[in-house]
Amino acid sequence: MNIDFKKLLKPYKNESIKALQEWIRINSVDDPSSSSEEKPFGEGVTRALDYIATLGEKAGFNVDRCDNYCTEISYGEGDLISVYAHCDVVPATGNWNHDPFDPVIENDVMYGRGTSDDKGPAMAAFYALKALKDNNLIKKFKVSLVIGGNEEKGGRCLDYYFNKLKKPYPKYGFTPDAEFPLIYGEKGIGGYLHKYKVSYPGIVSLKGGIAVNSVIDEAHAILLKDSRVREQADSFFSLINVNYNISENDSFYEIVVYGKSAHGSTPHLGQNAGLNLLKFLSFLYKDQKLASLADFYLETTGKKMGVYYESKYLHNTTYNVGVISFEDNTISLHVNFRYPENVSLDEVKDKINSLGVGYVDEIRGGEPLLFDPESKLVSTLLKVYQEETGDFDTPIMTIGGGTYAKECKNTIAFGSAFPGRYDKIHEPNEEIHLEDFLSSQSIYARAIYELGKKR
């Protein structure tokens, strides 16, 4: 049967755009202050999970709210084809042109937190399922759309879904949380604390960053009043061409350093305000070791620390300092570490500790992911993308970002960012082109349909 999937999805255009706007209006940043047993990730995430659950119920799907860890929307019987997306978002830091939780559309582009990561792709997948169901195209297979609530803060949602609720893994699955054509490999993702003790008495407080998987775009230090501080700050920050602000009262100076946010998998695209603040403190207190520590991480691949690794498919290591904190005269760098399949975490730890600039107690991380490019799952999704878009040139790829594919079996990342688009995920003014949002609906509908036919 020859199906025109673009035509199939066309009637849902306005409805899907409106639904996405309503969903983005729910601030679904993880909120420990409002979390409870019934709302494990806080009020906003629970409301966002409930929104998509209600949408699924109204459309006639089977819906399981999964104790507010996930929302599962399903239909049909037979081999399971699953789509895994998420509705939690990173904090809306930085300077936005519009309210990040009141999405606007300008020149066919929608702006708002979550438009591209990951509410837009999740909503596209929902309408793909809806179109298939409404047109009686879910036959002899079962399809599920699983929307998680904790992807940005560690993936507790799918851990609960698979390991506590004992939900089945799919025969084939994909997650719309990366790039087209598809991602057949993902670096391992780890994390560690790099601690550095200081002896100078001038620091009252020091903090920077909110999420470890984002580059710090704003960092703060409160210092005891010292006549050198303002003069040294003016001299230092003009020298390195970094924006900052300094204010004072009778006892303290407060220094705010500004940078540029970027995703933790691509720290070279940002400007780390926290590390530049540490550089200033090393300049102020004449601490060469602290300067070296900041320099090590400002070079984001690990080359300056002697912990650079690369492989043919998963490429090179990256090190992102996403949070900086200060307690008990100890500066702690919270590092998001991404690595190819040839890396030993213990070796990395030992090499860092041998540098003599602070210490790392433990590095934790998960295994990298690699699929055979000739596998049935990869070849089917690639064919769908190529024939739906006419793009036969863009190659399949591997990435440093981590997706739900690592949490599931038989699952890869498939879209939804199109080649050449820069949707500013984890940055101010995150966006999605409506053309892309609508195109991905037909791609996902065909992908689910084609995978459902595979025996």
GUGU-767473 format. One record per residue: x, y, z of N, C-alpha, C in turn. Coordinates in pm, whole numbers, padded with zeros to 5 digits, always signed. Example, Ala and Ser with C-alpha at 12.3 -4.5 7.8 and 13.67 -1.06 7.14 Angstrom:
! GUGU-767473
+01319-00569+00780+01230-00450+00780+01320-00330+00780;+01285-00225+00708+01367-00106+00714+01290+00003+00787;
//
This chain:
! GUGU-767473
+00085-00120+00000+00000+00000+00000+00088+00124+00000;+00065+00211-00097+00143+00335-00109+00070+00447-00035;+00130+00493+00074+00065+00593+00160+00139+00725+00150;+00066+00832+00130+00124+00967+00131+00117+01019+00275;+00227+01006+00347+00225+01041+00489+00217+01192+00511;+00269+01269+00420+00253+01415+00433+00106+01452+00425;+00035+01393+00331-00109+01418+00317-00184+01367+00439;-00138+01254+00491-00203+01194+00607-00198+01287+00728;-00087+01359+00744-00069+01446+00862-00122+01587+00843;-00150+01626+00720-00188+01765+00693-00307+01814+00775;-00412+01734+00797-00527+01783+00874-00494+01819+01020;-00379+01774+01071-00345+01796+01213-00258+01920+01235;-00230+01994+01130-00135+02104+01138-00169+02203+01249;-00283+02268+01240-00317+02374+01337-00335+02318+01477;-00399+02201+01485-00422+02138+01615-00290+02107+01686;-00194+02055+01612-00067+02016+01673+00014+02137+01717;+00010+02245+01638+00082+02367+01676+00023+02426+01804;-00109+02430+01812-00175+02482+01932-00142+02396+02054;-00143+02264+02036-00113+02174+02148+00030+02194+02197;+00123+02213+02104+00262+02236+02145+00275+02366+02223;+00210+02471+02179+00215+02598+02253+00161+02581+02395;+00050+02512+02408-00008+02492+02541+00086+02412+02630;+00153+02316+02573+00245+02232+02651+00368+02311+02697;+00418+02395+02609+00536+02475+02645+00504+02576+02754;+00378+02619+02762+00339+02714+02868+00351+02654+03007;+00363+02523+03016+00385+02457+03145+00534+02455+03173;+00577+02526+03275+00719+02529+03313+00753+02395+03378;+00821+02310+03302+00848+02174+03349+00996+02152+03380;+01058+02252+03440+01191+02236+03497+01179+02153+03625;+01267+02057+03644+01268+01977+03768+01269+02069+03889;+01180+02043+03985+01164+02133+04100+01161+02053+04230;+01277+02032+04291+01280+01955+04416+01194+02016+04526;+01175+02148+04525+01098+02213+04632+00951+02172+04632;+00899+02127+04518+00759+02085+04512+00744+01936+04484;+00854+01861+04497+00847+01718+04470+00788+01643+04590;+00730+01530+04563+00670+01444+04666+00661+01304+04609;+00609+01212+04685+00593+01076+04636+00501+01073+04514;+00398+01158+04515+00304+01163+04403+00357+01248+04288;+00450+01337+04316+00507+01425+04214+00660+01418+04224;+00719+01308+04176+00861+01284+04202+00955+01390+04146;+00914+01461+04042+01001+01563+03983+00944+01704+03997;+00847+01717+04086+00791+01849+04115+00662+01878+04041;+00605+01992+04076+00474+02032+04026+00471+02049+03874;+00568+02121+03819+00566+02153+03677+00578+02031+03588;+00671+01941+03621+00689+01821+03540+00563+01735+03546;+00501+01725+03665+00379+01646+03679+00267+01703+03593;+00255+01835+03590+00153+01897+03506+00179+01870+03358;+00305+01873+03319+00338+01848+03178+00308+01703+03140;+00339+01608+03230+00306+01468+03205+00156+01447+03197;+00084+01517+03283-00062+01505+03284-00122+01563+03156;-00062+01671+03105-00115+01735+02984-00113+01636+02867;+00000+01569+02845+00009+01477+02732-00075+01352+02757;-00089+01313+02884-00175+01199+02917-00320+01230+02882;-00365+01348+02918-00503+01389+02889-00525+01397+02738;-00428+01447+02667-00437+01453+02521-00452+01312+02464;-00376+01218+02519-00384+01080+02473-00519+01017+02503;-00573+01044+02621-00704+00988+02657-00814+01042+02565;-00809+01171+02537-00909+01231+02449-00903+01173+02308;-00783+01130+02267-00765+01074+02133-00797+00924+02127;-00831+00864+02241-00871+00724+02242-00759+00625+02260;-00643+00670+02306-00532+00579+02333-00546+00517+02472;-00474+00409+02494-00456+00358+02629-00348+00442+02696;-00372+00486+02818-00279+00576+02887-00247+00522+03025;-00118+00517+03054-00069+00479+03187+00018+00595+03237;-00020+00652+03352+00056+00765+03405+00182+00725+03481;+00203+00598+03501+00330+00544+03552+00378+00617+03678;+00285+00643+03771+00318+00707+03899+00386+00843+03881;+00357+00909+03771+00410+01042+03739+00561+01044+03718;+00617+00929+03686+00755+00923+03638+00758+00939+03486;+00657+00882+03422+00642+00888+03277+00494+00894+03245;+00463+00924+03120+00330+00899+03065+00347+00805+02947;+00274+00693+02951+00278+00596+02842+00146+00601+02765;+00156+00625+02635+00041+00629+02546+00057+00514+02448;-00041+00424+02438-00022+00305+02356-00149+00265+02283;-00128+00177+02183-00242+00130+02103-00198+00008+02023;-00289-00089+02005-00263-00203+01920-00215-00326+01995;-00191-00433+01919-00145-00560+01975-00040-00620+01883;+00059-00685+01943+00162-00750+01865+00301-00703+01904;+00397-00716+01810+00532-00669+01837+00531-00521+01873;+00613-00485+01971+00610-00349+02025+00708-00258+01951;+00655-00147+01900+00735-00038+01843+00720+00081+01938;+00830+00134+01988+00821+00238+02091+00896+00364+02051;+00841+00476+02096+00905+00606+02082+00923+00662+02222;+01045+00708+02252+01077+00760+02385+01117+00907+02373;+01042+00993+02441+01071+01137+02440+01058+01188+02584;+01078+01318+02604+01067+01370+02741+01005+01510+02741;+00943+01543+02854+00877+01674+02867+00947+01763+02969;+01044+01713+03044+01118+01802+03134+01215+01885+03051;+01245+02004+03100+01332+02097+03027+01439+02152+03121;+01546+02205+03062+01649+02270+03144+01602+02410+03182;+01660+02469+03285+01620+02605+03326+01639+02706+03213;+01552+02807+03212+01555+02910+03107+01645+03025+03150;+01775+03001+03156+01869+03104+03195+01907+03190+03076;+01976+03300+03102+02024+03386+02995+01921+03488+02952;+01952+03561+02848+01868+03670+02800+01779+03623+02685;+01650+03618+02713+01552+03576+02613+01484+03698+02552;+01449+03687+02425+01375+03794+02359+01226+03790+02393;+01180+03674+02439+01040+03655+02477+01037+03571+02605;+00922+03569+02670+00902+03482+02785+00923+03337+02739;+01018+03265+02797+01047+03129+02750+00932+03031+02770;+00838+03065+02858+00724+02977+02882+00592+03040+02834;+00603+03130+02740+00487+03183+02670+00522+03191+02522;+00519+03077+02452+00577+03067+02319+00511+03159+02217;+00593+03219+02134+00545+03304+02026+00594+03247+01894;+00522+03282+01788+00560+03240+01653+00590+03363+01570;+00711+03370+01517+00753+03480+01431+00820+03422+01308;+00772+03459+01190+00829+03411+01064+00833+03258+01059;+00725+03197+01105+00710+03051+01105+00813+02979+01191;+00862+03048+01294+00950+02988+01394+00886+03006+01531;+00875+02899+01609+00821+02907+01744+00937+02913+01843;+00929+03009+01935+01032+03028+02036+00978+02990+02174;+01058+02919+02251+01020+02884+02387+01104+02769+02437;+01114+02757+02569+01192+02648+02628+01119+02516+02606;+01187+02425+02541+01130+02295+02511+01079+02279+02369;+01084+02386+02290+01034+02376+02153+01107+02268+02074;+01239+02261+02091+01316+02160+02018+01370+02051+02109;+01372+02072+02240+01426+01975+02335+01338+01970+02459;+01236+01885+02462+01205+01784+02362+01054+01780+02339;+00985+01890+02379+00840+01889+02366+00796+01894+02221;+00866+01972+02138+00829+01978+01997+00838+01841+01930;+00953+01773+01938+00963+01638+01882+00865+01539+01944;+00843+01549+02076+00749+01458+02142+00608+01479+02089;+00569+01606+02070+00436+01634+02018+00424+01589+01872;+00531+01603+01796+00530+01552+01658+00506+01401+01658;+00571+01330+01749+00553+01185+01758+00410+01150+01799;+00354+01232+01891+00216+01206+01933+00120+01215+01814;+00135+01318+01733+00043+01333+01619+00072+01231+01510;+00193+01180+01504+00222+01069+01414+00141+00946+01456;+00141+00917+01585+00062+00806+01637-00087+00829+01613;-00131+00951+01639-00274+00983+01625-00319+00965+01481;-00239+01009+01386-00276+00995+01245-00282+00847+01206;-00187+00768+01253-00189+00624+01224-00314+00558+01282;-00346+00591+01406-00465+00533+01471-00592+00576+01401;-00604+00707+01376-00726+00759+01315-00751+00699+01176;-00644+00658+01108-00656+00603+00973-00641+00452+00969;-00654+00390+01088-00654+00244+01098-00529+00180+01038;-00414+00239+01068-00288+00189+01014-00201+00121+01119;-00253+00102+01239-00181+00027+01342-00241-00113+01345;-00181-00202+01267-00235-00337+01251-00125-00439+01275;-00156-00538+01356-00066-00650+01384+00064-00606+01451;+00062-00488+01513+00173-00446+01598+00118-00349+01703;+00196-00331+01806+00160-00237+01911+00257-00121+01910;+00207-00001+01931+00294+00115+01936+00275+00185+02070;+00385+00234+02124+00376+00312+02248+00462+00437+02235;+00412+00545+02291+00488+00669+02306+00507+00690+02455;+00632+00691+02497+00664+00706+02640+00729+00843+02660;+00663+00927+02739+00712+01061+02770+00768+01062+02911;+00898+01083+02925+00962+01082+03055+00966+01220+03120;+00990+01221+03250+00992+01347+03324+01125+01381+03388;+01232+01307+03354+01358+01330+03423+01479+01306+03332;+01463+01328+03203+01574+01304+03111+01689+01399+03136;+01658+01526+03166+01762+01627+03182+01837+01615+03314;+01781+01542+03410+01843+01535+03542+01881+01393+03582;+01903+01304+03484+01958+01175+03520+01883+01053+03471;+01761+01067+03418+01691+00953+03361+01624+00861+03461;+01589+00913+03579+01519+00829+03677+01383+00782+03624;+01328+00856+03529+01196+00823+03476+01197+00687+03406;+01289+00667+03311+01291+00540+03240+01347+00427+03326;+01433+00459+03421+01479+00358+03515+01359+00302+03592;+01271+00390+03635+01149+00349+03706+01058+00270+03613;+01045+00320+03490+00956+00259+03391+00995+00115+03361;+01123+00092+03337+01168-00043+03301+01194-00131+03422;+01255-00076+03526+01304-00160+03636+01207-00172+03753;+01125-00070+03777+01025-00078+03884+00891-00128+03829;+00846-00069+03719+00718-00108+03662+00729-00229+03570;+00853-00269+03537+00880-00388+03455+00812-00379+03318;+00815-00262+03259+00761-00244+03125+00853-00312+03024;+00797-00364+02915+00879-00438+02819+00963-00346+02730;+01076-00397+02687+01156-00327+02586+01095-00354+02449;+01116-00263+02355+01052-00280+02224+01130-00374+02133;+01062-00421+02028+01134-00490+01921+01220-00390+01846;+01160-00273+01819+01232-00160+01760+01185-00033+01828;+01279+00060+01848+01240+00188+01909+01327+00301+01860;+01278+00421+01878+01360+00539+01850+01322+00651+01944;+01413+00745+01958+01388+00863+02040+01410+00987+01954;+01313+01079+01950+01324+01200+01867+01393+01312+01942;+01515+01287+01987+01582+01381+02077+01725+01406+02034;+01748+01410+01902+01883+01436+01852+01872+01496+01711;+01929+01427+01612+01938+01485+01478+01901+01383+01371;+01854+01434+01259+01838+01354+01139+01969+01355+01060;+02000+01252+00979+01915+01138+00949+01893+01043+01068;+01999+01007+01140+01984+00927+01261+02120+00918+01331;+02115+00875+01455+02236+00860+01538+02254+00712+01568;+02363+00653+01519+02384+00510+01544+02487+00486+01655;+02541+00593+01713+02635+00577+01823+02637+00699+01913;+02652+00676+02043+02657+00784+02141+02773+00761+02237;+02842+00867+02267+02951+00856+02365+02897+00815+02501;+02987+00756+02580+02955+00735+02720+02948+00869+02791;+02864+00877+02892+02850+01001+02970+02880+00971+03116;+02973+01045+03171+03009+01028+03311+03009+01161+03384;+03039+01154+03510+03046+01275+03590+03137+01256+03710;+03192+01367+03755+03276+01361+03874+03290+01500+03934;+03335+01503+04060+03368+01627+04129+03519+01644+04132;+03566+01757+04084+03707+01791+04096+03718+01897+04205;+03778+01859+04318+03782+01947+04435+03920+02012+04449;+03916+02140+04491+04041+02216+04506+04032+02299+04633;+04119+02272+04727+04119+02345+04855+04193+02477+04840;+04142+02582+04904+04207+02713+04904+04234+02756+05047;+04335+02838+05063+04372+02884+05197+04348+03034+05216;+04327+03108+05107+04307+03252+05123+04167+03280+05181;+04156+03383+05266+04034+03403+05343+03929+03492+05276;+03954+03543+05157+03869+03646+05102+03736+03601+05045;+03719+03471+05014+03596+03426+04949+03488+03399+05053;+03375+03467+05038+03258+03442+05122+03170+03337+05057;+03145+03353+04928+03066+03254+04855+03109+03255+04709;+03083+03141+04644+03121+03124+04504+03025+03022+04445;+02962+03059+04335+02870+02964+04271+02853+02999+04125;+02825+02896+04046+02801+02915+03904+02735+02794+03845;+02640+02815+03755+02576+02706+03685+02459+02647+03760;+02370+02583+03682+02251+02519+03737+02246+02372+03700;+02279+02341+03574+02274+02203+03524+02413+02161+03478;+02456+02043+03518+02593+02001+03488+02612+01975+03339;+02501+01954+03265+02513+01929+03122+02495+02054+03038;+02519+02171+03098+02518+02297+03025+02643+02377+03063;+02693+02456+02969+02804+02546+02999+02753+02659+03088;+02831+02696+03189+02791+02801+03284+02788+02936+03213;+02671+03001+03214+02661+03131+03148+02659+03247+03247;+02661+03218+03378+02665+03324+03478+02723+03268+03608;+02820+03337+03665+02884+03291+03789+02899+03409+03885;+02886+03381+04016+02885+03485+04119+02991+03456+04225;+03054+03560+04272+03144+03550+04387+03120+03668+04479;+03112+03642+04608+03109+03748+04709+03242+03744+04783;+03311+03857+04783+03444+03865+04841+03446+03971+04950;+03528+03944+05052+03547+04045+05156+03604+04173+05095;+03567+04286+05154+03609+04416+05100+03762+04425+05101;+03816+04456+04984+03960+04466+04966+03981+04569+04857;+04063+04667+04884+04081+04777+04791+04132+04733+04654;+04194+04614+04649+04249+04568+04522+04142+04514+04426;+04027+04472+04479+03934+04390+04401+03884+04462+04277;+03832+04584+04293+03774+04653+04178+03880+04682+04071;+03996+04730+04114+04101+04762+04018+04148+04636+03945;+04166+04528+04019+04212+04403+03959+04107+04345+03864;+03979+04355+03902+03871+04304+03816+03868+04380+03684;+03874+04514+03692+03873+04595+03570+03989+04556+03479;+04105+04538+03538+04222+04505+03460+04211+04367+03397;+04170+04268+03478+04170+04131+03432+04064+04105+03325;+03940+04146+03350+03833+04111+03257+03843+04188+03125;+03900+04308+03128+03923+04379+03002+04032+04308+02922;+04128+04249+02993+04238+04178+02927+04188+04054+02853;+04093+03980+02914+04045+03857+02850+03914+03879+02775;+03865+04004+02775+03746+04041+02698+03622+03960+02740;+03597+03959+02870+03481+03889+02927+03395+03991+03000;+03263+03982+02982+03171+04074+03048+03153+04037+03195;+03147+04141+03278+03126+04118+03421+03063+04243+03482;+03016+04226+03606+02963+04339+03681+03014+04329+03824;+03044+04444+03884+03089+04445+04024+03008+04546+04102;+02963+04506+04220+02889+04595+04310+02945+04578+04450;+02911+04671+04539+02970+04667+04673+02876+04722+04778;+02899+04681+04902+02839+04746+05017+02951+04772+05118;+02917+04795+05241+03021+04830+05339+03121+04718+05364;+03079+04595+05343+03165+04481+05381+03211+04395+05264;+03136+04395+05154+03163+04296+05051+03164+04357+04911;+03231+04286+04822+03215+04304+04678+03140+04182+04624;+03048+04207+04532+02989+04096+04458+03029+04110+04312;+03085+04002+04258+03127+04000+04118+03041+03899+04044;+02984+03942+03933+02906+03854+03846+02977+03848+03711;+03011+03728+03667+03078+03707+03538+02979+03643+03442;+02979+03691+03319+02884+03642+03220+02957+03563+03111;+02890+03461+03062+02944+03379+02955+02838+03346+02853;+02852+03233+02789+02755+03188+02690+02725+03042+02714;+02595+03009+02727+02555+02871+02751+02568+02789+02624;+02587+02660+02641+02586+02563+02531+02560+02427+02593;+02525+02331+02509+02500+02196+02558+02629+02135+02611;+02617+02051+02715+02734+01991+02777+02813+01901+02684;+02752+01855+02575+02824+01770+02480+02908+01851+02383;+02884+01982+02377+02960+02070+02286+03008+02194+02363;+03087+02174+02468+03126+02288+02551+03209+02392+02477;+03273+02352+02367+03354+02448+02291+03268+02555+02225;+03137+02533+02217+03048+02632+02157+03004+02739+02257;+03036+02721+02383+02998+02818+02485+03117+02896+02537;+03090+02979+02635+03195+03053+02707+03167+03035+02855;+03256+02966+02925+03228+02923+03062+03257+03034+03161;+03151+03097+03211+03164+03208+03306+03228+03162+03437;+03197+03040+03479+03252+02991+03605+03402+02975+03601;+03453+02921+03492+03597+02904+03479+03669+03038+03466;+03606+03133+03398+03667+03266+03389+03666+03338+03523;+03565+03309+03606+03566+03364+03741+03680+03302+03823;+03703+03173+03808+03816+03110+03877+03949+03169+03830;+03958+03197+03703+04080+03260+03650+04104+03395+03717;+03995+03470+03735+04011+03600+03803+04056+03580+03947;+03996+03485+04018+04036+03462+04157+04183+03420+04165;+04228+03341+04070+04370+03302+04070+04459+03424+04047;+04412+03517+03966+04485+03641+03939+04486+03730+04063;+04370+03740+04129+04358+03824+04247+04443+03772+04363;+04439+03641+04384+04508+03582+04499+04644+03520+04462;+04686+03541+04336+04815+03493+04289+04832+03342+04314;+04732+03268+04270+04731+03122+04288+04747+03057+04150;+04868+03020+04117+04897+02964+03985+04832+02828+03963;+04818+02751+04071+04755+02620+04056+04607+02634+04018;+04538+02730+04080+04398+02753+04044+04387+02800+03900;+04481+02884+03857+04483+02927+03717+04500+02807+03624;+04587+02716+03660+04609+02596+03579+04484+02510+03575;+04416+02497+03689+04294+02418+03695+04189+02474+03599;+04169+02605+03601+04073+02667+03510+04114+02648+03365;+04243+02665+03336+04293+02648+03200+04273+02505+03149;+04292+02408+03238+04273+02269+03198+04134+02248+03139;+04032+02306+03206+03894+02281+03162+03845+02380+03057;+03910+02495+03046+03875+02585+02936+03911+02522+02802;+04012+02435+02801+04040+02351+02684+03955+02226+02701;+03847+02213+02624+03738+02123+02660+03757+01977+02620;+03867+01942+02553+03884+01803+02508+03972+01719+02601;+04034+01780+02700+04122+01707+02791+04268+01705+02751;+04303+01771+02642+04442+01767+02595+04538+01827+02696;+04501+01939+02758+04592+02003+02855+04610+01920+02980;+04514+01834+03011+04526+01749+03129+04588+01614+03096;+04612+01588+02969+04666+01458+02930+04563+01348+02933;+04435+01384+02922+04328+01283+02925+04240+01298+02800;+04306+01316+02688+04237+01322+02559+04237+01183+02497;+04117+01140+02452+04104+01011+02385+04012+01030+02264;+04029+00945+02165+03938+00947+02051+03930+00808+01990;+03823+00786+01911+03807+00661+01838+03746+00691+01702;+03743+00590+01616+03700+00609+01478+03555+00656+01469;+03465+00598+01548+03323+00626+01534+03271+00729+01634;+03323+00724+01755+03270+00813+01861+03357+00935+01885;+03468+00945+01816+03551+01066+01814+03610+01098+01951;+03615+01226+01992+03701+01263+02106+03623+01288+02235;+03701+01288+02343+03648+01320+02475+03611+01468+02485;+03513+01499+02571+03482+01637+02609+03462+01644+02760;+03501+01759+02816+03490+01783+02961+03421+01917+02981;+03303+01914+03042+03230+02038+03066+03210+02061+03215;+03259+02175+03264+03230+02216+03402+03096+02287+03401;+02992+02218+03450+02857+02271+03444+02811+02342+03569;+02874+02311+03683+02839+02374+03811+02967+02394+03890;+02979+02509+03956+03088+02535+04049+03028+02573+04183;+03077+02512+04289+03027+02541+04424+03145+02559+04519;+03114+02610+04640+03220+02642+04737+03170+02614+04877;+03244+02532+04951+03208+02500+05089+03331+02450+05162;+03344+02489+05288+03458+02446+05371+03592+02471+05303;+03605+02593+05249+03730+02633+05182+03767+02542+05065;+03669+02478+05007+03693+02390+04893+03608+02432+04774;+03674+02455+04662+03605+02481+04537+03579+02348+04469;+03452+02323+04432+03416+02198+04366+03369+02225+04224;+03432+02160+04130+03393+02167+03990+03313+02040+03956;+03188+02058+03916+03103+01945+03880+03118+01924+03729;+03183+01815+03692+03225+01795+03553+03138+01691+03483;+03089+01728+03366+03015+01638+03277+03114+01588+03172;+03138+01458+03169+03248+01398+03094+03191+01302+02989;+03229+01320+02862+03177+01235+02753+03294+01171+02679;+03280+01042+02645+03398+00968+02603+03363+00854+02507;+03459+00820+02420+03441+00706+02330+03462+00573+02400;+03452+00465+02321+03449+00331+02380+03585+00282+02428;+03693+00354+02400+03828+00307+02438+03880+00375+02564;+03792+00426+02649+03833+00502+02766+03815+00421+02894;+03918+00426+02980+03908+00369+03114+03885+00483+03213;+03775+00479+03286+03744+00586+03380+03848+00595+03491;+03895+00481+03538+03997+00483+03644+04126+00547+03594;+04161+00522+03469+04282+00582+03413+04269+00734+03405;+04152+00780+03364+04128+00925+03359+04143+00986+03497;+04081+00923+03596+04090+00974+03734+04235+00981+03781;+04310+00875+03758+04449+00871+03804+04534+00978+03736;+04512+00999+03608+04590+01100+03536+04557+01241+03586;+04428+01268+03611+04390+01400+03663+04453+01422+03800;+04447+01321+03885+04503+01336+04021+04654+01353+04020;+04719+01303+03917+04864+01316+03911+04908+01458+03875;+04815+01544+03836+04849+01682+03797+04882+01771+03916;+04835+01731+04034+04865+01809+04154+04785+01936+04169;+04667+01942+04104+04579+02059+04119+04441+02010+04163;+04430+01980+04291+04306+01926+04343+04300+01775+04322;+04181+01719+04344+04168+01575+04340+04027+01533+04299;+04020+01413+04244+03894+01351+04204+03883+01219+04278;+03776+01200+04354+03758+01076+04430+03710+00961+04342;+03615+00991+04254+03550+00883+04178+03490+00940+04051;+03497+00863+03944+03428+00899+03820+03326+00790+03791;+03202+00832+03772+03097+00736+03737+03049+00764+03595;+03012+00659+03525+02964+00678+03390+02900+00553+03333;+02829+00572+03222+02763+00461+03154+02837+00424+03027;+02805+00308+02976+02873+00256+02858+02832+00335+02733;+02926+00357+02641+02889+00413+02511+02794+00320+02436;+02730+00375+02333+02632+00299+02253+02675+00299+02107;+02677+00180+02044+02710+00169+01902+02620+00064+01837;+02556+00101+01724+02475+00009+01646+02547-00023+01514;+02521-00139+01461+02570-00175+01329+02497-00088+01226;+02569-00010+01145+02504+00075+01046+02422-00003+00943;+02446-00134+00931+02372-00216+00835+02252-00287+00899;+02227-00263+01025+02118-00334+01094+01983-00295+01036;+01883-00380+01064+01747-00357+01012+01690-00225+01064;+01714-00195+01192+01661-00072+01251+01723+00050+01185;+01855+00052+01172+01923+00167+01113+01884+00184+00966;+01888+00075+00891+01860+00086+00747+01716+00125+00719;+01622+00079+00801+01482+00116+00781+01458+00263+00807;+01510+00313+00919+01489+00454+00952+01560+00545+00854;+01678+00506+00810+01749+00588+00712+01670+00596+00582;+01616+00485+00537+01536+00485+00413+01413+00574+00428;+01347+00567+00542+01230+00652+00567+01268+00799+00558;+01373+00835+00628+01416+00976+00625+01450+01021+00483;+01529+00942+00412+01573+00982+00278+01456+00997+00182;+01364+00902+00186+01254+00907+00090+01150+01013+00126;+01133+01042+00254+01039+01146+00295+01095+01286+00270;+01226+01303+00275+01286+01437+00262+01356+01461+00129;+01393+01353+00059+01473+01368-00062+01620+01396-00034;+01660+01390+00092+01800+01413+00131+01873+01279+00136;+01949+01249+00031+02026+01125+00025+02175+01150+00051;+02209+01272+00088+02350+01310+00101+02400+01314+00245;+02314+01356+00339+02358+01371+00478+02386+01234+00539;+02505+01212+00592+02538+01079+00646+02480+01057+00785;+02464+00930+00819+02430+00896+00958+02551+00929+01045;+02530+00939+01175+02636+00996+01258+02637+00938+01398;+02743+00972+01471+02751+00947+01614+02763+01081+01684;+02729+01085+01813+02724+01212+01885+02785+01200+02024;+02809+01316+02082+02853+01322+02220+02738+01335+02317;+02625+01382+02268+02507+01395+02354+02450+01259+02388;+02389+01250+02503+02326+01125+02544+02176+01134+02526;+02112+01030+02475+01968+01028+02457+01909+00910+02532;+01778+00899+02524+01709+00786+02584+01750+00653+02523;+01815+00655+02407+01856+00530+02344+01944+00447+02437;+02020+00515+02523+02106+00441+02618+02025+00373+02728;+01905+00423+02753+01823+00369+02861+01738+00250+02813;+01729+00231+02683+01639+00132+02625+01720+00031+02545;+01656-00078+02509+01716-00174+02419+01656-00155+02279;+01736-00186+02178+01688-00184+02039+01634-00048+01998;+01700+00058+02046+01650+00193+02027+01763+00285+01984;+01738+00371+01887+01836+00471+01845+01771+00609+01839;+01854+00712+01833+01806+00849+01821+01779+00881+01674;+01660+00937+01647+01612+00959+01510+01547+01097+01505;+01625+01199+01462+01573+01336+01461+01567+01393+01601;+01503+01510+01613+01423+01572+01508+01488+01697+01448;+01612+01727+01485+01679+01843+01426+01723+01808+01283;+01687+01894+01189+01723+01870+01050+01861+01926+01019;+01929+01869+00921+02062+01918+00884+02060+02068+00854;+02158+02137+00909+02169+02281+00885+02092+02369+00980;+02009+02309+01066+01933+02387+01164+02013+02399+01293;+02000+02514+01356+02061+02536+01488+01950+02589+01578;+01891+02499+01656+01771+02531+01732+01797+02579+01874;+01924+02598+01909+01961+02659+02037+01909+02582+02159;+01920+02449+02155+01878+02374+02273+01970+02408+02390;+01912+02418+02507+01981+02453+02632+02032+02598+02628;+01988+02677+02535+02033+02816+02523+01912+02909+02527;+01936+03040+02546+01826+03135+02532+01770+03132+02390;+01641+03164+02379+01572+03173+02250+01571+03040+02174;+01557+02932+02250+01537+02801+02188+01420+02810+02090;+01430+02736+01979+01331+02754+01872+01306+02623+01799;+01195+02622+01725+01171+02515+01628+01103+02577+01507;+01151+02544+01389+01086+02588+01266+00960+02504+01247;+00848+02570+01223+00723+02496+01208+00729+02400+01089;+00802+02436+00987+00821+02346+00874+00884+02214+00921;+00981+02223+01009+01046+02103+01061+00952+02025+01152;+00880+02095+01237+00786+02031+01329+00683+01949+01251;+00632+02006+01142+00531+01937+01063+00591+01825+00979;+00709+01848+00924+00775+01744+00845+00808+01622+00930;+00852+01645+01052+00888+01532+01138+00768+01446+01172;+00648+01505+01172+00528+01425+01200+00509+01316+01094;+00522+01352+00968+00504+01253+00862+00620+01152+00862;+00741+01199+00893+00855+01106+00901+00833+01004+01011;+00788+01049+01126+00768+00957+01239+00651+00863+01214;+00547+00912+01150+00434+00823+01119+00479+00711+01026;+00553+00746+00922+00601+00643+00830+00700+00549+00898;+00787+00603+00984+00885+00519+01053+00815+00415+01140;+00716+00456+01216+00643+00362+01302+00573+00257+01217;+00509+00301+01109+00438+00210+01020+00534+00108+00958;+00648+00153+00909+00744+00063+00844+00805-00034+00945;+00840+00016+01063+00895-00074+01165+00792-00177+01210;+00666-00136+01214+00559-00229+01252+00540-00343+01155;+00582-00324+01031+00569-00429+00929+00685-00527+00932;+00796-00490+01002+00914-00577+01004+00888-00700+01091;+00918-00812+01040+00897-00937+01114+01031-01009+01136;
//
